[in-house]
């Protein structure tokens, strides 16, 4: 029997650490090399905004943009360093969790998932911005 979206998200959340919006904000202030990846489609981000400085790499394209064995022009240069601190997110969290697990499974060693997604970021009063695409 196959897994549901909810089951896959729960597995991801069990395997990859989550961080609160406050912790994410602190990390971004302390380490400018921290990369936030919003895995939603660009049209969805346009409606809500995202974390300032976040890179938009949709969940579907993350599979090859993070792969060092595909042709170079398919890759995202920002993902070359597998030890770079990365925070994955979406609007509520489950897709960000899947993105975090995907990166974790691909050998990225410093990945966290934003608990509650961009909505939790907004709810605590942090600003949003338009994303920078990949």
Beta strands, then each sheet from edge to edge (+ up, - down):
strand 1: 18-19
strand 2: 35-38
strand 3: 50-51
strand 4: 55-56
strand 5: 86-89
strand 6: 111-114
strand 7: 128-129
strand 8: 132-133
sheet 1: 1+ 6+ 5+ 2+ 4+ 8+
sheet 2: 3+ 7-
end
